[in-house]
Amino acid sequence: MRASRTMRRLEVRSGSCARAAFDLRSTTPGPAFASLQHIVRLAPEGIKLDRTLTNHIEVDRARRALTSALISFASQTGATIVAEGIETRAEVEALRALGVAYGQGYFLGRPGPLEAADPPAVSADVLRSS
């Protein structure tokens, strides 16, 4: 019951944000969500694949299968997939092979102060092949 009320409040707030031109992003199931129903109900513009999915994705068939399903869902609903927590070249290659175009993580670049960022040189589109 409590989770249901929380979900309704989130839907109302996300609707308000959407009207104010904010980009609504969602995280995958795992630590943040108990079920895929939340993703369906929120209809996010983007889905972040958290570290629980990207970690060792190159050797874990179940992680690849779930990622593939989420990519298919995103494609059919117009959402963007962003893989987070990428720490190895093997993870980048596996995510590229699955069709993930955007990513973040230590392998791609360490976090740093915003003053040091060079926005024109930074591309979120790092997983797409050249």
DACOR-V689902 format. One record per pair of residues at least 6 apart in sequence whose C-alpha atoms are under 6 Angstrom apart, sorted by the first residue. I is the first residue (numbers start at 1). J is the second residue. Records with the same first field share a line. If there is no record, write none. Layout:
I: J ; J
//
This chain:
24: 44 ; 45
25: 44 ; 45 ; 46 ; 47
26: 44 ; 47
27: 47 ; 48
28: 48 ; 49
45: 79
46: 79 ; 80 ; 81
47: 81
48: 81 ; 82 ; 83
49: 83 ; 84
50: 84
51: 84 ; 85
53: 63
57: 63 ; 64
58: 91 ; 94
82: 102 ; 103
83: 103
84: 103 ; 104 ; 105
85: 105
86: 105 ; 107
87: 105 ; 106 ; 107
88: 107
96: 127
101: 125 ; 127 ; 128
102: 124 ; 125 ; 126 ; 127
//
